[in-house]
Structures are given as C-alpha cells and as structure tokens.
Amino acid sequence: MNARPLTLTVSLADQLFSQTKSVGIFNLSLGLVEQLSRRSELARFTVLANRSLAGRLPPHLDVRWHDGPAGSRLGRLIWDQWGVYSAAAGTGHDWLFLPKGFASFVRACPVRMAACVADTLHDHYRQHHPCAVNRYEQAYFTRSFWAAVRSAQVLFTISDFTTGEVLRLANARGLTPPSVHTMGIGFTPPITPAGAKVNRVCVLSSPFPHKRTELAVQWLARWQGESVFDGEVHWVGRAPAGLAWPAFANWRHHERLPEADYRELLARARVLVFFSEYEGFGMPPVEATLAGACPVYSAIPATREVMGGCGFAFSNQDYPSFRHALSAALQVSGDSLARWGEDLLRRHSWERVADRLLAVLQACNATGGS
C-alpha cells in the first residue's frame, strides 16, 4: 500500500525577531522552512506567518498571514491555545509542525501534530531558579510543554541531551510520551565581511540567570587584570538588573545588535566567549567557529555534544580552566578553525535536519501510527 502524500503546515505566526527570547529558535524556524520549501517529499506545504517575516521567507511559498499572534501577549495566547489549530485545519493539510514546541492545553488539535521541543528549561528553572521568572508565565509554558507531550503524534528535539531530558521527565510523571526523535539544527557557511581580524574578544551576556553573566563578568575582569589584554572586549546582549560593569577602557557593551551588525562584529573577532549552565543545543559556539572566531564555552552536556571536541570548553566551577581555554583560543591557528568549521557543517547541515524530520513524518503516514 502506498503511503499517503505528505502535506504539512508550519506555524511561524507567533515569531518576531524584535521580541524573541530565543534568537536560536527564531533562526531554527526560518532555516527549516527554507529547507522544507525545496523538498519534493512534500506534496503541499504552507507556512502560517506574520508580516514582519515577509522579507525572510522563500519566494513562491504558500503563506497564510496572521498578524495577531505577534501583536500582543493576548494575541499570542489566543493563537497558542486556539487560533493555530483552526488555521492549520483551514489549510487542509494532514500535519501541523510547531517549531517552538508549545501546544494548546485547552483544545485538541484537529490535524496530526508534531512539535519541536528545544529544551526543558522550565524544569531547570523549577529546580535552580524558582523565583527568577514570572510564576504565571512559568506555569503557562510548563502546561504547554506537557500538552505537547500528551497530544503530539511526534516530538522532535535539537540534541540527544534534550531527547533524554524529555524522556526522563515523562517517565518521572508516569507518562508514555509519543516517539521522540533528535532532529538537530542546521548551519550554513556565513558570508564573511571584508576586513582583517582584529584583536577582539566577544562575550555574550543575558539577563537570564542560566546564562551566568555575573560569573562571566567576574572571570573576564580577573583574566583582564592578569593578562593585561589590550585588545577589544565586546559584550553583546542585555545584562542582569543592577550588574556593575568594571571600568575597563577596552570594554564595550551592546545591549542588542541587528543580526547583520552582530555577524560583522563576530567575523572580525578572534574569540567568542559563551557562558551557560543549561542549553538545549547552544548555537553561538558553532556560529563563532563558522565565522572564524574561536569558541570558548561552558562544558555542559548539550554544548559538549554539539561541538564534538571543537573549540575550548571550560568548567563553570573552575576559573583556571576558563583562563586556560581563553588563552589557548587566542593562540589557535586559522587552519584549526577551518577544520573545525568543516566538521561542524558536516554534522549540522540543514539537509540532514530536514531528512530526519521528513523521514519520521513519512513513516508515520505509512504506518498510520506515531
């Protein structure tokens, strides 16, 4: 018996670059749509989007415009809990894919649903930072996560680490989850801006406690004093409220940079420093390597899995390991960076990500199961 033709709707209507809390998931969503738009396995393919994405979607794509979800928090809530399912049913396609992984907990999905769970950060915060986020927002996203576990036919993740976490949490609740598959994230070689490398270190900062910005400032300041580094240190991203910045003349802080400006800043840097205590994947070290900046990153499970030995990892509990990693990164050769970049592109390609996604959906169509 021939398998039913694969028809798919992807929802991006709730994604807005200027408001997103995760640029990584935003880029994942757009990259995956671009790849899927070229795949012959899809008999029909529709994207639900808001008009802020109009210039970032492939041409000749079947797009249904829904601006309400990006307009307000209430619009997002209504979309998550009701509107996206109605819009998906309106396309007539068999499958709905939710790249952000949050399903409705107030109604059943009228079509088959697959969701990408990027991380289980809500559980990490429950255990380690219970007072760091709004309790209503935490409760909302936790319920939406469990709605996806209970109602999706298929769950995808972006790392084996996150796959294990989803299964662990489901088992702890006594739930039998749907099939869970590691999809990954793809990358493409960046277009390198003109200009030579400068003596520059980029450091990512964030107001969220799991990003460990306070520790990053403390250790970079200590390293600056010990090394007497006379190059540029650029911090990119917002900082935790009340954080005191050391008065180093060579430090500069950019709260938010347009994507093109950040790419240019990174492309001319020698090193990117990435602190974190929890990631579902950890895109910045990969992006840095591809841009020719040596990554220095926290040695947590997801980043170690993703990087596969490329770059220099350090322990968040051991300043000497950080000092050694940063010093080694400043000495790394261009040939080593190029080899690492080639390895990462082979392992994290958009084509392979789409292959995994489509193979699972096709198998579900062929068997009629999940």
ZAMARGU-4260 file (C-alpha; in steps of 0.2 Angstrom, whole numbers, plus 5000, padded with zeros to 4 digits):
<rodrens>
0) 5000/5000/5000 | 5007/5017/4995 | 5009/5030/5009 | 4998/5045/5010 | 5006/5060/5002
5) 5014/5071/5015 | 5006/5088/5017 | 5012/5100/5031 | 5009/5116/5039 | 5022/5125/5049
10) 5017/5139/5061 | 5029/5155/5062 | 5015/5167/5066 | 5020/5170/5084 | 5038/5173/5080
15) 5045/5191/5079 | 5064/5195/5079 | 5062/5211/5089 | 5053/5202/5104 | 5060/5184/5103
20) 5068/5177/5119 | 5077/5165/5109 | 5086/5170/5093 | 5092/5152/5091 | 5074/5146/5089
25) 5070/5160/5078 | 5084/5155/5066 | 5080/5137/5068 | 5062/5140/5062 | 5067/5151/5047
30) 5081/5139/5042 | 5070/5124/5042 | 5056/5132/5032 | 5069/5137/5019 | 5075/5119/5018
35) 5057/5112/5018 | 5052/5124/5004 | 5064/5115/4992 | 5059/5097/4997 | 5050/5086/4984
40) 5044/5074/4998 | 5030/5087/5002 | 5015/5087/4991 | 5009/5103/4999 | 5017/5115/5011
45) 5010/5130/5019 | 5018/5142/5032 | 5007/5152/5044 | 5017/5169/5047 | 5016/5187/5052
50) 5021/5201/5040 | 5037/5205/5050 | 5044/5189/5041 | 5038/5194/5024 | 5056/5198/5018
55) 5064/5182/5026 | 5053/5169/5019 | 5057/5159/5002 | 5048/5166/4987 | 5034/5156/4979
60) 5029/5149/4996 | 5011/5146/5001 | 5010/5159/5016 | 4994/5162/5026 | 4996/5179/5035
65) 4991/5180/5054 | 4997/5196/5062 | 4988/5194/5078 | 5000/5182/5087 | 5014/5195/5085
70) 5004/5210/5090 | 5002/5207/5109 | 5003/5195/5123 | 4985/5192/5122 | 4986/5189/5104
75) 4999/5176/5106 | 4989/5167/5120 | 4974/5166/5109 | 4984/5159/5095 | 4993/5146/5105
80) 4978/5140/5113 | 4965/5141/5099 | 4970/5150/5083 | 4984/5140/5077 | 4974/5124/5077
85) 4960/5132/5067 | 4972/5140/5055 | 4980/5123/5052 | 4964/5114/5049 | 4960/5128/5036
90) 4975/5123/5026 | 4968/5105/5023 | 4985/5098/5027 | 4987/5082/5037 | 5001/5088/5048
95) 5005/5104/5059 | 5023/5107/5065 | 5026/5119/5079 | 5044/5124/5079 | 5043/5132/5097
100) 5035/5116/5104 | 5021/5123/5114 | 5004/5115/5112 | 4987/5120/5117 | 4981/5114/5133
105) 4963/5120/5131 | 4958/5110/5115 | 4963/5095/5104 | 4972/5098/5088 | 4961/5094/5073
110) 4975/5088/5062 | 4991/5077/5066 | 5003/5087/5076 | 5022/5087/5078 | 5032/5098/5089
115) 5050/5103/5092 | 5055/5104/5110 | 5071/5114/5110 | 5074/5112/5129 | 5067/5108/5146
120) 5072/5125/5153 | 5056/5126/5163 | 5061/5111/5173 | 5079/5118/5176 | 5072/5134/5182
125) 5060/5125/5193 | 5074/5116/5201 | 5088/5130/5201 | 5079/5147/5199 | 5061/5146/5205
130) 5059/5164/5208 | 5068/5171/5193 | 5054/5172/5181 | 5035/5177/5182 | 5026/5162/5190
135) 5011/5164/5179 | 5022/5163/5163 | 5032/5149/5170 | 5016/5139/5174 | 5009/5143/5156
140) 5024/5137/5147 | 5025/5122/5158 | 5007/5117/5154 | 5010/5120/5136 | 5025/5108/5136
145) 5015/5094/5144 | 5001/5097/5132 | 5014/5094/5118 | 5020/5078/5127 | 5002/5072/5129
150) 4994/5077/5112 | 5008/5077/5099 | 5010/5062/5087 | 5028/5065/5086 | 5041/5075/5096
155) 5057/5082/5089 | 5072/5089/5099 | 5088/5098/5094 | 5100/5087/5104 | 5102/5070/5111
160) 5103/5078/5128 | 5086/5086/5126 | 5079/5070/5120 | 5085/5061/5136 | 5078/5075/5146
165) 5060/5074/5138 | 5060/5055/5141 | 5066/5057/5159 | 5053/5070/5163 | 5039/5060/5155
170) 5045/5044/5164 | 5045/5053/5181 | 5027/5058/5178 | 5022/5040/5173 | 5018/5046/5156
175) 5021/5037/5140 | 5027/5050/5128 | 5025/5050/5109 | 5040/5044/5099 | 5054/5057/5102
180) 5067/5060/5089 | 5083/5071/5088 | 5081/5082/5073 | 5096/5094/5077 | 5099/5111/5069
185) 5107/5116/5053 | 5120/5129/5049 | 5126/5137/5033 | 5143/5145/5030 | 5142/5164/5033
190) 5146/5177/5021 | 5162/5184/5028 | 5163/5203/5028 | 5178/5212/5021 | 5191/5216/5033
195) 5205/5208/5043 | 5204/5200/5060 | 5207/5212/5075 | 5212/5209/5092 | 5194/5207/5099
200) 5185/5195/5111 | 5166/5195/5110 | 5156/5189/5125 | 5138/5185/5126 | 5128/5192/5140
205) 5110/5190/5145 | 5098/5194/5160 | 5093/5176/5162 | 5101/5168/5176 | 5106/5152/5167
210) 5117/5162/5156 | 5129/5166/5171 | 5133/5184/5165 | 5138/5188/5183 | 5151/5174/5183
215) 5157/5179/5165 | 5160/5197/5171 | 5169/5192/5186 | 5180/5180/5177 | 5183/5191/5162
220) 5188/5205/5174 | 5200/5194/5183 | 5208/5187/5167 | 5209/5205/5160 | 5219/5210/5176
225) 5230/5195/5175 | 5234/5196/5156 | 5234/5214/5154 | 5224/5211/5137 | 5225/5227/5127
230) 5213/5222/5113 | 5194/5225/5112 | 5181/5216/5123 | 5164/5217/5116 | 5149/5212/5127
235) 5133/5208/5117 | 5116/5206/5125 | 5107/5214/5140 | 5114/5211/5157 | 5105/5207/5173
240) 5097/5221/5183 | 5110/5230/5194 | 5125/5222/5187 | 5141/5233/5190 | 5152/5234/5175
245) 5171/5235/5178 | 5178/5251/5172 | 5190/5244/5159 | 5193/5256/5144 | 5193/5242/5131
250) 5176/5235/5136 | 5161/5240/5126 | 5143/5234/5129 | 5130/5232/5116 | 5113/5228/5123
255) 5106/5222/5106 | 5113/5222/5089 | 5104/5220/5072 | 5109/5202/5066 | 5120/5209/5052
260) 5130/5220/5064 | 5132/5206/5076 | 5138/5195/5062 | 5151/5208/5056 | 5157/5211/5074
265) 5159/5192/5076 | 5168/5189/5059 | 5182/5201/5064 | 5184/5194/5082 | 5197/5181/5087
270) 5187/5173/5101 | 5169/5171/5106 | 5165/5168/5125 | 5149/5159/5129 | 5144/5156/5147
275) 5129/5145/5152 | 5124/5132/5164 | 5110/5125/5153 | 5107/5124/5135 | 5096/5113/5124
280) 5109/5115/5110 | 5120/5130/5111 | 5121/5138/5094 | 5134/5153/5097 | 5149/5142/5098
285) 5145/5134/5081 | 5141/5151/5073 | 5158/5158/5080 | 5168/5144/5073 | 5160/5146/5056
290) 5164/5165/5057 | 5182/5161/5061 | 5181/5166/5079 | 5187/5153/5091 | 5174/5147/5103
295) 5177/5146/5122 | 5161/5139/5130 | 5154/5131/5146 | 5157/5112/5147 | 5139/5107/5149
300) 5131/5092/5141 | 5122/5100/5126 | 5137/5111/5121 | 5149/5096/5123 | 5138/5085/5112
305) 5136/5099/5099 | 5154/5104/5097 | 5161/5087/5097 | 5178/5092/5103 | 5179/5108/5093
310) 5184/5124/5102 | 5189/5125/5120 | 5177/5121/5134 | 5179/5126/5152 | 5171/5121/5169
315) 5159/5134/5177 | 5167/5129/5194 | 5185/5131/5189 | 5192/5148/5185 | 5209/5141/5180
320) 5200/5130/5166 | 5192/5146/5159 | 5209/5155/5159 | 5217/5141/5150 | 5203/5140/5137
325) 5203/5158/5133 | 5222/5159/5132 | 5223/5144/5121 | 5209/5151/5110 | 5219/5167/5107
330) 5233/5156/5100 | 5223/5144/5089 | 5228/5144/5071 | 5216/5148/5056 | 5219/5131/5049
335) 5212/5123/5065 | 5197/5134/5065 | 5194/5130/5046 | 5195/5111/5050 | 5183/5113/5065
340) 5171/5123/5054 | 5171/5109/5040 | 5167/5096/5054 | 5153/5106/5061 | 5145/5109/5044
345) 5145/5091/5040 | 5137/5086/5056 | 5125/5100/5057 | 5118/5103/5040 | 5100/5109/5036
350) 5098/5095/5023 | 5101/5082/5036 | 5089/5090/5048 | 5075/5090/5035 | 5079/5072/5031
355) 5076/5067/5049 | 5060/5077/5050 | 5053/5071/5034 | 5058/5053/5036 | 5049/5052/5053
360) 5033/5060/5046 | 5033/5049/5031 | 5035/5034/5042 | 5020/5039/5052 | 5010/5041/5037
365) 5015/5024/5030 | 5010/5015/5047 | 4996/5026/5052 | 5004/5027/5069 | 5015/5039/5079
</rodrens>
